[in-house]
Amino acid sequence: MRQGFGPILGRVLTVIATLLLVGIILRLIVAILAPVLPAQFARDLNSGWQMLYGIVSPAMTPIMAVLILGAICWVIIGRR
C-alpha cells in the first residue's frame, strides 16, 4: 500500500506546484507587459488573467482540504 501512495502523492504535488508556477509566471508576464503594450491589449491580458483566476479560485478550497487530510493520513501512516 505504501509503495503505491508515494508516486501518487508526488504526482499530485507536482501538478499543484506546476499550477502555482504557471500562475506566478502569468502574473509576472502581465506585470512586465502592461507598461509596454497598448492600453487595449493590457486590459485584455489582465481580463484573461482574471478569468483564469476566476475559474481556478473556487477549486482551491477543496484542493487545500484534500491536501490537509492527505498530510494528516500521511503522518498517521508514517508513525506506525
GIZI-V706482 format. One record per run of one state. SS is the DSSP state (a for helix, b for strand, c for the rest). FROM is the first residue (numbers start at 1). TO is the last residue. If there is no record, write none. Layout:
BEGIN
SS/FROM/TO + SS/FROM/TO
END
This chain:
BEGIN
c/1/1 + a/2/34 + c/35/38 + a/39/79 + c/80/80
END
